[in-house]
Amino acid sequence: MRKFHFGKTSGAIIMLMLFSMSVFYNPAFAKEKGGSKITTVKNSVKNSVSSLNVSTPIIPTVDVIAPIYGNTFAARPGEKGIDAYQFLLQANKLPVRVSSITLSAYYDHNGDGIYGTKYGQETVNGKTYYLKDVVKNIYIEDFQGRVINTGGPAYIDQYGKVKITTNTDLLRNEKSLFSVKLDVKEAGFVQERKKVAFDIVSTADVKAYYNKVQVKINDGDGNLFDQYQSPNKDKKVSLLIKDQAISIKNKISQQRAITAIPGQEKVPAAEFSFEALNETTGVNKLTLDLDIQKLYTGESGITTFPIKKVTIKYPVESEDQTPKYLEAYSYPTSDIVTFTDLQLVLIRSGQSNLEVFLDIAEEAADSKTYVTINSTLEDSFLAHGFATGDTYNEKDINSIIGNQKTVIFQSKPVFETVTDLSGCPSYKITIGSNAPIYCFSIENTGKNDIQINNLGLNIYTSGLKTGASTLNNSGNSGLRNIKIYNYFDQQNPVAENNFPNNYSSIEKFQFIDSDGWTQYLIPKNTKQYFIVKTTITEDNNPSTYTRIITYVAPDENDYTEGFNLGITGKFNNLAWSDLKYPDHGISTEDWYGGYALESLPTWPIELEKIEEPKEIKIQNKDFEASISTTLPGQTNLAQTFMFTSSKESIKVENLKLNLNIKNLSSGDSGLALYPIEKVIIKYPTNLETPEYLDGEAYYYPNSDLVEFTDLNFRIAKGMKAPLEVYFQMKNNAGNSTSKVNYFNNLIDSFKALGLETEKVYTWENINGVAGQRKTAVYQSKPVFKTVVDLEGCPSTEIIFGKDAPIYCFSIQNTGKNDIEIGQLSFHINAQGITTGSSGIAIYDYFDQSKAITTETPYTLNSIFKFDLYGSHYSEKTIKIPKNTIKYFIVKMTAYKKDPAIQSRITTNLVSDFYDNSAGSTVYYAASNNYQVWSDKRDSNHSYFSTDWYGGYGLESLPTTELKLAN
């Protein structure tokens, strides 16, 4: 890359530098590579003589020149020709002519990444903002850069739609890239971040013809036309609009304090990131405000100026493209520091970082400072654009206060974790009394002695024994009598806590010296070492992960702002003093909290109970718990385990499974009728092809224990091999649940043979895994489906007026018992529609004389629950007899709000979010459920019988959404 120079520079050279902003495209290279999705669709012409392809934007590959997506492009008001969106069109078999393309525009007014729920607008704090007030002209260019708009520039209408008319011809099998360009209006948007996105959301938004016959557009991959709900996905380009020429931000995300002592050099005080929004820019002049204040009073006008030198470090362009940095210096006498003759280059839409360092004067007094990029003083900033030669000053930047503050003390403690001294732990837990859990050091490099009063240790434990009989008064910790010793004198503790709190807490200590004083002295220019010991007792569960994590805890309050902490006030995680006052006592103002010490927290030591690693690892393939529902007589996949052998390839010969079968309602085991007829396992027998499950074995269980012998299950070293477990349910199986667990605690539960060493591997060499998937067996269960093929059932068009149908669905019962539906829930999302007081009603499709139930909506964009119980049991419940299917229609009163507004309505049944297949009782009024049903297996079926379930276990939910539009 060429070296940049200040002053006016040829725009052609800048365009070469910003090559990522230009796109050159040849249809011959437009192959499906690097994640580019090309969707193939057939048209409506007879015999499918032509079709049109629409694709998502191309992701660049090494051999196809294509634009980069997912970036944020910056623009100022008035800027033209911004790249906003790209898509591909391809004609198949015969040439077509594209006549119009409709885009949907989206708006994020405040730039938080959340786009408005309506096209082209967003409501923030009750006020609505419109994208048409920001974007001016919109064009579409083909791959040769020719504008295809035939009717002039397009605009965003009040609904966020952009319709572009064109007469663009595509030859047979021609694939062409189209780019959406936009112009930004010249109105000012002062220091605001806005984002714009475009999308083609429907097949109807692209119209094309062959010999005056309209071509049908389809979306083959199911991804392109449903993106309007999330317009900020990587497939779209967002646009950042600012009124500033240069944006400045804090590089450090959260405020923090950096402590320093007199004479310390190059203390990091702040980091800023610069971004040029208009063009690549060179910064010549920059002013900082140090904002120095006294530590206690907050007053300025310090007698001894504490900052001796200010250094800024910034990147510049280098000819060999290796990182190169320059430094500039200033020796200030006041808060205002100006740097001139800089060479800071800001690449447009790139990030250039500026670091600020301070040298502390030897005679500096206690004080603090914030660093600010100054934009309030005249002549405080100067920069030049490389392409335009424009001059930018302080009016074109924003003032930013650094997120760090530098706090100067005469002395300060520095804490570090220690692991390299004999007896200091680093990885392994020692069980028993006087067990070491942590070592740390405190160093004083300052001018005065330091006293430590309070100290907090953050201690987290797991797998340790609890109980007041063997531990402490609270009985909640796995530790007892935590003591801190000077490492070189481990006879008398310098601090201790005999009653630790919870298993995860900050344990607080008050230091004492050898004479019993409540402060511990760290002389100047010394470093002292400490070791923490306690009594550790394990719990009785061998499978528990036993560990301890310890580190010095930061203070929860920042006392560097001038508070008189003393040692008689709040007990802090860290209280210390640099003893600079001759009359130092318990209430002098040189007591501080520890939050400002950059060495806190010290890095944690995590101790583990070290066990021998298992040679054979077993994992769940289903990483998240899931439910598979089934009926009596069915066979279904119950669980998949993944096996890995670390030392050598093995052949598994014997293994046992625990089915963990329980009654669905009571949760008790020992079912009167064992529900599983046969357990089938499938596994690979070839080391080279673990994906082929050509091995099979089965077992007829009469208890939860299932045993397989004489297997030929082969697992290659270091490779994963699956084991699938299937259940074949009995025809008379009762309601129950089952979850497969792998046994590792029975002596004869596992046997494998090493194929290289012939070593025999047993249960001691494996880890047992509980199944993540659960099988729920019902006598009967409802199956829901969307219906569009019955007369009067809606499919595409809204019918306005009273009793307008908006949805049809069926409920099928293929089981052994009748089913009752107690509650149904629908998600209805309407736009441009108002409804009357008659509400939304459900009818039996074949008897629409009277509604089964009615719900009055408060809004037409929510989930509607229909309670089918009424004031008496079974008053309105929907009954589905066994081996039957029933049809239902949902109706509402629908009126059009405004003839100019496009009306639409989307309806679908809602999946339940509450899992009731584990034995929890729903009963009739489950307020936290969406679907409630019963298979009526209980002879005492009533409101309170235990055979009511939530719908989460029904894999057929949700049904297909039905989208209607006028």
Solvent accessible surface area in square Angstrom, and as a share of the most:
residue,aa,sasa,rsa
1,M,99,0.44
2,R,80,0.29
3,K,82,0.35
4,F,13,0.05
5,H,121,0.54
6,F,78,0.32
7,G,30,0.29
8,K,163,0.69
9,T,26,0.15
10,S,57,0.37
11,G,39,0.37
12,A,70,0.55
13,I,70,0.35
14,I,7,0.04
15,M,103,0.46
16,L,140,0.70
17,M,23,0.10
18,L,24,0.12
19,F,148,0.62
20,S,50,0.32
21,M,50,0.23
22,S,36,0.23
23,V,43,0.25
24,F,143,0.60
25,Y,16,0.06
26,N,68,0.35
27,P,38,0.24
28,A,74,0.58
29,F,114,0.48
30,A,4,0.03
31,K,125,0.53
32,E,115,0.51
33,K,77,0.33
34,G,46,0.44
35,G,50,0.48
36,S,2,0.01
37,K,78,0.33
38,I,37,0.19
39,T,2,0.01
40,T,91,0.53
41,V,4,0.02
42,K,132,0.56
43,N,8,0.04
44,S,74,0.48
45,V,23,0.13
46,K,166,0.71
47,N,128,0.66
48,S,37,0.24
49,V,44,0.25
50,S,1,0.00
51,S,8,0.05
52,L,0,0.00
53,N,6,0.03
54,V,0,0.00
55,S,1,0.01
56,T,4,0.02
57,P,9,0.06
58,I,6,0.03
59,I,92,0.47
60,P,53,0.33
61,T,34,0.20
62,V,158,0.91
63,D,77,0.40
64,V,11,0.07
65,I,118,0.60
66,A,15,0.12
67,P,15,0.09
68,I,73,0.37
69,Y,35,0.13
70,G,41,0.39
71,N,68,0.35
72,T,58,0.34
73,F,20,0.08
74,A,1,0.01
75,A,0,0.00
76,R,61,0.22
77,P,27,0.17
78,G,23,0.22
79,E,43,0.19
80,K,144,0.61
81,G,41,0.40
82,I,10,0.05
83,D,29,0.15
84,A,5,0.04
85,Y,4,0.01
86,Q,6,0.03
87,F,0,0.00
88,L,2,0.01
89,L,1,0.00
90,Q,31,0.14
91,A,0,0.00
92,N,22,0.11
93,K,117,0.50
94,L,53,0.27
95,P,61,0.39
96,V,5,0.03
97,R,113,0.41
98,V,0,0.00
99,S,31,0.20
100,S,8,0.05
101,I,1,0.00
102,T,22,0.13
103,L,0,0.00
104,S,0,0.00
105,A,0,0.00
106,Y,5,0.02
107,Y,3,0.01
108,D,0,0.00
109,H,21,0.10
110,N,65,0.33
111,G,14,0.13
112,D,80,0.41
113,G,19,0.19
114,I,120,0.61
115,Y,17,0.06
116,G,14,0.13
117,T,146,0.85
118,K,123,0.52
119,Y,32,0.12
120,G,5,0.05
121,Q,33,0.15
122,E,16,0.07
123,T,81,0.47
124,V,31,0.18
125,N,155,0.80
126,G,74,0.71
127,K,123,0.52
128,T,47,0.27
129,Y,56,0.21
130,Y,82,0.31
131,L,0,0.00
132,K,73,0.31
133,D,74,0.38
134,V,4,0.02
135,V,5,0.03
136,K,90,0.38
137,N,22,0.11
138,I,0,0.00
139,Y,56,0.21
140,I,0,0.00
141,E,38,0.17
142,D,15,0.08
143,F,50,0.21
144,Q,107,0.47
145,G,44,0.42
146,R,141,0.52
147,V,77,0.44
148,I,17,0.09
149,N,20,0.10
150,T,79,0.46
151,G,67,0.64
152,G,35,0.34
153,P,46,0.29
154,A,10,0.08
155,Y,130,0.49
156,I,12,0.06
157,D,62,0.32
158,Q,106,0.47
159,Y,62,0.24
160,G,1,0.01
161,K,36,0.15
162,V,0,0.00
163,K,123,0.52
164,I,2,0.01
165,T,65,0.38
166,T,4,0.02
167,N,94,0.48
168,T,20,0.11
169,D,78,0.41
170,L,3,0.01
171,L,121,0.60
172,R,144,0.52
173,N,83,0.43
174,E,41,0.18
175,K,27,0.11
176,S,4,0.02
177,L,3,0.01
178,F,2,0.01
179,S,12,0.08
180,V,0,0.00
181,K,36,0.15
182,L,0,0.00
183,D,8,0.04
184,V,2,0.01
185,K,66,0.28
186,E,134,0.60
187,A,59,0.45
188,G,54,0.51
189,F,21,0.09
190,V,106,0.61
191,Q,114,0.50
192,E,66,0.29
193,R,83,0.30
194,K,5,0.02
195,K,40,0.17
196,V,2,0.01
197,A,0,0.00
198,F,1,0.00
199,D,1,0.01
200,I,0,0.00
201,V,13,0.08
202,S,41,0.27
203,T,45,0.26
204,A,66,0.51
205,D,17,0.09
206,V,2,0.01
207,K,72,0.31
208,A,0,0.00
209,Y,77,0.29
210,Y,45,0.17
211,N,112,0.57
212,K,194,0.82
213,V,70,0.40
214,Q,78,0.35
215,V,2,0.01
216,K,99,0.42
217,I,14,0.07
218,N,48,0.24
219,D,35,0.18
220,G,54,0.52
221,D,50,0.26
222,G,45,0.43
223,N,50,0.25
224,L,3,0.02
225,F,20,0.08
226,D,68,0.35
227,Q,17,0.07
228,Y,49,0.19
229,Q,133,0.59
230,S,38,0.25
231,P,8,0.05
232,N,73,0.38
233,K,99,0.42
234,D,115,0.60
235,K,54,0.23
236,K,7,0.03
237,V,7,0.04
238,S,17,0.11
239,L,6,0.03
240,L,6,0.03
241,I,0,0.00
242,K,12,0.05
243,D,46,0.24
244,Q,16,0.07
245,A,2,0.02
246,I,1,0.00
247,S,3,0.02
248,I,1,0.01
249,K,85,0.36
250,N,43,0.22
251,K,97,0.41
252,I,27,0.14
253,S,104,0.67
254,Q,141,0.63
255,Q,105,0.47
256,R,112,0.41
257,A,7,0.06
258,I,14,0.07
259,T,0,0.00
260,A,0,0.00
261,I,21,0.11
262,P,11,0.07
263,G,24,0.23
264,Q,62,0.28
265,E,113,0.51
266,K,92,0.39
267,V,1,0.01
268,P,62,0.39
269,A,2,0.02
270,A,3,0.02
271,E,43,0.19
272,F,0,0.00
273,S,8,0.05
274,F,1,0.00
275,E,34,0.15
276,A,0,0.00
277,L,0,0.00
278,N,34,0.17
279,E,11,0.05
280,T,0,0.00
281,T,2,0.01
282,G,0,0.00
283,V,0,0.00
284,N,28,0.15
285,K,35,0.15
286,L,1,0.00
287,T,3,0.02
288,L,0,0.00
289,D,34,0.18
290,L,0,0.00
291,D,52,0.27
292,I,7,0.04
293,Q,51,0.23
294,K,78,0.33
295,L,2,0.01
296,Y,49,0.19
297,T,88,0.51
298,G,37,0.35
299,E,103,0.46
300,S,79,0.51
301,G,74,0.72
302,I,30,0.15
303,T,140,0.81
304,T,44,0.26
305,F,53,0.22
306,P,1,0.01
307,I,4,0.02
308,K,90,0.38
309,K,43,0.18
310,V,0,0.00
311,T,2,0.01
312,I,0,0.00
313,K,60,0.25
314,Y,8,0.03
315,P,34,0.22
316,V,20,0.11
317,E,38,0.17
318,S,16,0.10
319,E,127,0.57
320,D,98,0.51
321,Q,128,0.57
322,T,74,0.43
323,P,116,0.73
324,K,91,0.39
325,Y,114,0.44
326,L,53,0.26
327,E,64,0.29
328,A,19,0.15
329,Y,116,0.44
330,S,22,0.14
331,Y,148,0.56
332,P,17,0.11
333,T,124,0.72
334,S,55,0.36
335,D,43,0.22
336,I,72,0.37
337,V,3,0.02
338,T,60,0.35
339,F,6,0.02
340,T,80,0.47
341,D,130,0.67
342,L,6,0.03
343,Q,82,0.36
344,L,0,0.00
345,V,12,0.07
346,L,1,0.00
347,I,44,0.22
348,R,33,0.12
349,S,48,0.31
350,G,26,0.25
351,Q,125,0.56
352,S,9,0.06
353,N,44,0.23
354,L,1,0.00
355,E,49,0.22
356,V,1,0.00
357,F,30,0.12
358,L,0,0.00
359,D,11,0.06
360,I,0,0.00
361,A,7,0.05
362,E,100,0.45
363,E,114,0.51
364,A,1,0.01
365,A,47,0.36
366,D,17,0.09
367,S,1,0.00
368,K,14,0.06
369,T,3,0.02
370,Y,43,0.16
371,V,1,0.01
372,T,19,0.11
373,I,0,0.00
374,N,9,0.05
375,S,25,0.16
376,T,113,0.66
377,L,79,0.39
378,E,160,0.72
379,D,93,0.48
380,S,3,0.02
381,F,2,0.01
382,L,59,0.29
383,A,0,0.00
384,H,50,0.23
385,G,0,0.00
386,F,1,0.00
387,A,27,0.21
388,T,67,0.39
389,G,27,0.25
390,D,71,0.37
391,T,79,0.46
392,Y,13,0.05
393,N,56,0.29
394,E,20,0.09
395,K,177,0.75
396,D,27,0.14
397,I,8,0.04
398,N,24,0.12
399,S,51,0.33
400,I,35,0.18
401,I,103,0.52
402,G,3,0.03
403,N,36,0.18
404,Q,3,0.01
405,K,3,0.01
406,T,1,0.01
407,V,0,0.00
408,I,1,0.00
409,F,0,0.00
410,Q,35,0.16
411,S,0,0.00
412,K,9,0.04
413,P,1,0.01
414,V,35,0.20
415,F,2,0.01
416,E,82,0.37
417,T,13,0.08
418,V,13,0.07
419,T,47,0.27
420,D,128,0.67
421,L,50,0.25
422,S,98,0.63
423,G,53,0.51
424,C,14,0.08
425,P,14,0.09
426,S,53,0.34
427,Y,138,0.52
428,K,106,0.45
429,I,6,0.03
430,T,71,0.42
431,I,72,0.37
432,G,27,0.26
433,S,86,0.55
434,N,89,0.46
435,A,1,0.01
436,P,28,0.17
437,I,0,0.00
438,Y,0,0.00
439,C,2,0.01
440,F,0,0.00
441,S,0,0.00
442,I,0,0.00
443,E,51,0.23
444,N,0,0.00
445,T,64,0.37
446,G,7,0.06
447,K,92,0.39
448,N,34,0.17
449,D,49,0.25
450,I,0,0.00
451,Q,35,0.16
452,I,0,0.00
453,N,0,0.00
454,N,5,0.03
455,L,0,0.00
456,G,0,0.00
457,L,0,0.00
458,N,36,0.18
459,I,4,0.02
460,Y,67,0.26
461,T,4,0.02
462,S,30,0.19
463,G,10,0.10
464,L,11,0.06
465,K,62,0.26
466,T,80,0.46
467,G,25,0.24
468,A,67,0.52
469,S,112,0.73
470,T,52,0.30
471,L,14,0.07
472,N,7,0.04
473,N,119,0.61
474,S,63,0.41
475,G,13,0.12
476,N,71,0.36
477,S,2,0.01
478,G,1,0.01
479,L,3,0.02
480,R,75,0.27
481,N,57,0.29
482,I,0,0.00
483,K,59,0.25
484,I,0,0.00
485,Y,15,0.06
486,N,28,0.14
487,Y,32,0.12
488,F,152,0.63
489,D,67,0.35
490,Q,58,0.26
491,Q,150,0.66
492,N,102,0.52
493,P,35,0.22
494,V,14,0.08
495,A,4,0.03
496,E,77,0.35
497,N,23,0.12
498,N,64,0.33
499,F,119,0.50
500,P,2,0.01
501,N,79,0.40
502,N,80,0.41
503,Y,126,0.48
504,S,55,0.36
505,S,24,0.16
506,I,60,0.31
507,E,4,0.02
508,K,75,0.32
509,F,1,0.01
510,Q,80,0.35
511,F,0,0.00
512,I,70,0.36
513,D,40,0.21
514,S,118,0.76
515,D,115,0.60
516,G,50,0.48
517,W,168,0.59
518,T,55,0.32
519,Q,24,0.11
520,Y,24,0.09
521,L,75,0.37
522,I,0,0.00
523,P,46,0.29
524,K,101,0.43
525,N,115,0.59
526,T,48,0.28
527,K,78,0.33
528,Q,38,0.17
529,Y,58,0.22
530,F,1,0.00
531,I,3,0.02
532,V,0,0.00
533,K,24,0.10
534,T,2,0.01
535,T,17,0.10
536,I,3,0.01
537,T,43,0.25
538,E,51,0.23
539,D,43,0.22
540,N,135,0.69
541,N,78,0.40
542,P,135,0.85
543,S,97,0.63
544,T,44,0.26
545,Y,109,0.41
546,T,8,0.05
547,R,59,0.22
548,I,0,0.00
549,I,32,0.16
550,T,0,0.00
551,Y,48,0.18
552,V,0,0.00
553,A,0,0.00
554,P,44,0.28
555,D,2,0.01
556,E,89,0.40
557,N,50,0.26
558,D,42,0.22
559,Y,29,0.11
560,T,0,0.00
561,E,69,0.31
562,G,22,0.21
563,F,120,0.50
564,N,95,0.49
565,L,15,0.07
566,G,4,0.04
567,I,31,0.16
568,T,97,0.57
569,G,50,0.48
570,K,111,0.47
571,F,78,0.32
572,N,1,0.00
573,N,4,0.02
574,L,0,0.00
575,A,1,0.01
576,W,1,0.00
577,S,0,0.00
578,D,0,0.00
579,L,41,0.20
580,K,56,0.24
581,Y,68,0.26
582,P,140,0.88
583,D,111,0.58
584,H,45,0.20
585,G,31,0.29
586,I,99,0.50
587,S,70,0.45
588,T,23,0.13
589,E,61,0.27
590,D,0,0.00
591,W,2,0.01
592,Y,2,0.01
593,G,1,0.01
594,G,0,0.00
595,Y,97,0.37
596,A,1,0.01
597,L,3,0.02
598,E,87,0.39
599,S,28,0.18
600,L,19,0.10
601,P,70,0.44
602,T,6,0.03
603,W,145,0.51
604,P,68,0.43
605,I,5,0.03
606,E,69,0.31
607,L,1,0.00
608,E,58,0.26
609,K,64,0.27
610,I,81,0.41
611,E,121,0.54
612,E,148,0.66
613,P,111,0.70
614,K,95,0.40
615,E,22,0.10
616,I,0,0.00
617,K,105,0.44
618,I,1,0.00
619,Q,53,0.23
620,N,20,0.10
621,K,108,0.46
622,D,41,0.21
623,F,149,0.62
624,E,143,0.64
625,A,80,0.62
626,S,43,0.28
627,I,32,0.16
628,S,16,0.10
629,T,9,0.05
630,T,1,0.01
631,L,12,0.06
632,P,19,0.12
633,G,35,0.34
634,Q,81,0.36
635,T,75,0.44
636,N,24,0.12
637,L,52,0.26
638,A,2,0.02
639,Q,0,0.00
640,T,6,0.04
641,F,0,0.00
642,M,33,0.15
643,F,0,0.00
644,T,27,0.16
645,S,1,0.01
646,S,65,0.42
647,K,123,0.52
648,E,5,0.02
649,S,14,0.09
650,I,0,0.00
651,K,42,0.18
652,V,0,0.00
653,E,34,0.15
654,N,41,0.21
655,L,0,0.00
656,K,13,0.06
657,L,0,0.00
658,N,36,0.18
659,L,0,0.00
660,N,42,0.21
661,I,5,0.02
662,K,83,0.35
663,N,45,0.23
664,L,1,0.01
665,S,18,0.12
666,S,71,0.46
667,G,29,0.28
668,D,89,0.46
669,S,77,0.50
670,G,77,0.74
671,L,40,0.20
672,A,120,0.93
673,L,66,0.33
674,Y,33,0.13
675,P,2,0.01
676,I,1,0.01
677,E,65,0.29
678,K,37,0.16
679,V,0,0.00
680,I,24,0.12
681,I,0,0.00
682,K,62,0.26
683,Y,11,0.04
684,P,0,0.00
685,T,34,0.20
686,N,73,0.37
687,L,50,0.25
688,E,150,0.67
689,T,40,0.23
690,P,20,0.12
691,E,115,0.51
692,Y,136,0.52
693,L,44,0.22
694,D,97,0.50
695,G,6,0.06
696,E,103,0.46
697,A,20,0.15
698,Y,126,0.48
699,Y,74,0.28
700,Y,125,0.48
701,P,10,0.06
702,N,135,0.69
703,S,53,0.34
704,D,42,0.22
705,L,69,0.34
706,V,0,0.00
707,E,67,0.30
708,F,6,0.02
709,T,69,0.40
710,D,134,0.69
711,L,8,0.04
712,N,58,0.30
713,F,0,0.00
714,R,68,0.25
715,I,0,0.00
716,A,15,0.12
717,K,112,0.48
718,G,55,0.53
719,M,90,0.40
720,K,104,0.44
721,A,1,0.01
722,P,21,0.13
723,L,0,0.00
724,E,33,0.15
725,V,0,0.00
726,Y,43,0.16
727,F,1,0.00
728,Q,56,0.25
729,M,5,0.02
730,K,45,0.19
731,N,109,0.56
732,N,87,0.45
733,A,0,0.00
734,G,28,0.27
735,N,10,0.05
736,S,1,0.01
737,T,10,0.06
738,S,8,0.05
739,K,69,0.29
740,V,1,0.00
741,N,33,0.17
742,Y,8,0.03
743,F,38,0.16
744,N,49,0.25
745,N,103,0.53
746,L,64,0.32
747,I,132,0.67
748,D,91,0.47
749,S,0,0.00
750,F,4,0.02
751,K,79,0.34
752,A,0,0.00
753,L,53,0.26
754,G,0,0.00
755,L,63,0.31
756,E,121,0.54
757,T,93,0.54
758,E,129,0.58
759,K,82,0.35
760,V,77,0.44
761,Y,4,0.01
762,T,47,0.27
763,W,62,0.22
764,E,110,0.49
765,N,26,0.13
766,I,0,0.00
767,N,44,0.22
768,G,31,0.30
769,V,23,0.13
770,A,55,0.43
771,G,2,0.02
772,Q,59,0.26
773,R,54,0.20
774,K,36,0.15
775,T,1,0.01
776,A,0,0.00
777,V,3,0.02
778,Y,3,0.01
779,Q,25,0.11
780,S,0,0.00
781,K,13,0.05
782,P,1,0.00
783,V,34,0.20
784,F,5,0.02
785,K,119,0.50
786,T,36,0.21
787,V,12,0.07
788,V,72,0.41
789,D,124,0.64
790,L,50,0.25
791,E,160,0.72
792,G,49,0.47
793,C,13,0.08
794,P,9,0.05
795,S,53,0.34
796,T,98,0.57
797,E,114,0.51
798,I,10,0.05
799,I,99,0.50
800,F,72,0.30
801,G,21,0.20
802,K,161,0.68
803,D,82,0.42
804,A,2,0.02
805,P,15,0.09
806,I,3,0.02
807,Y,0,0.00
808,C,1,0.01
809,F,0,0.00
810,S,4,0.03
811,I,0,0.00
812,Q,60,0.27
813,N,0,0.00
814,T,67,0.39
815,G,7,0.07
816,K,90,0.38
817,N,38,0.20
818,D,59,0.31
819,I,0,0.00
820,E,3,0.01
821,I,2,0.01
822,G,0,0.00
823,Q,16,0.07
824,L,0,0.00
825,S,0,0.00
826,F,0,0.00
827,H,58,0.26
828,I,0,0.00
829,N,62,0.32
830,A,18,0.14
831,Q,70,0.31
832,G,10,0.09
833,I,8,0.04
834,T,56,0.33
835,T,36,0.21
836,G,26,0.25
837,S,109,0.70
838,S,71,0.45
839,G,3,0.03
840,I,0,0.00
841,A,10,0.08
842,I,0,0.00
843,Y,26,0.10
844,D,38,0.20
845,Y,30,0.12
846,F,149,0.62
847,D,80,0.41
848,Q,67,0.30
849,S,100,0.65
850,K,164,0.70
851,A,29,0.22
852,I,40,0.21
853,T,9,0.05
854,T,68,0.40
855,E,57,0.26
856,T,79,0.46
857,P,17,0.11
858,Y,219,0.83
859,T,72,0.42
860,L,21,0.11
861,N,87,0.44
862,S,36,0.23
863,I,64,0.33
864,F,12,0.05
865,K,68,0.29
866,F,1,0.00
867,D,78,0.40
868,L,0,0.00
869,Y,5,0.02
870,G,32,0.31
871,S,90,0.58
872,H,126,0.56
873,Y,68,0.26
874,S,34,0.22
875,E,94,0.42
876,K,63,0.27
877,T,11,0.06
878,I,8,0.04
879,K,89,0.38
880,I,0,0.00
881,P,55,0.34
882,K,105,0.44
883,N,115,0.59
884,T,51,0.30
885,I,72,0.37
886,K,69,0.29
887,Y,60,0.23
888,F,3,0.01
889,I,4,0.02
890,V,0,0.00
891,K,29,0.12
892,M,4,0.02
893,T,6,0.03
894,A,1,0.01
895,Y,95,0.36
896,K,65,0.28
897,K,129,0.55
898,D,55,0.29
899,P,122,0.77
900,A,59,0.46
901,I,50,0.25
902,Q,75,0.33
903,S,0,0.00
904,R,66,0.24
905,I,2,0.01
906,T,24,0.14
907,T,0,0.00
908,N,14,0.07
909,L,0,0.00
910,V,19,0.11
911,S,41,0.26
912,D,2,0.01
913,F,118,0.49
914,Y,82,0.31
915,D,51,0.26
916,N,5,0.02
917,S,2,0.01
918,A,57,0.44
919,G,14,0.13
920,S,54,0.35
921,T,51,0.30
922,V,13,0.07
923,Y,80,0.30
924,Y,64,0.24
925,A,71,0.55
926,A,8,0.06
927,S,100,0.64
928,N,63,0.32
929,N,2,0.01
930,Y,42,0.16
931,Q,3,0.01
932,V,0,0.00
933,W,3,0.01
934,S,0,0.00
935,D,0,0.00
936,K,67,0.29
937,R,82,0.30
938,D,39,0.20
939,S,113,0.73
940,N,120,0.61
941,H,32,0.14
942,S,43,0.27
943,Y,46,0.17
944,F,132,0.55
945,S,8,0.05
946,T,49,0.28
947,D,0,0.00
948,W,0,0.00
949,Y,3,0.01
950,G,3,0.03
951,G,1,0.01
952,Y,101,0.38
953,G,7,0.07
954,L,7,0.03
955,E,118,0.53
956,S,36,0.23
957,L,16,0.08
958,P,79,0.50
959,T,9,0.05
960,T,102,0.59
961,E,82,0.37
962,L,13,0.06
963,K,105,0.44
964,L,3,0.01
965,A,35,0.27
966,N,79,0.40
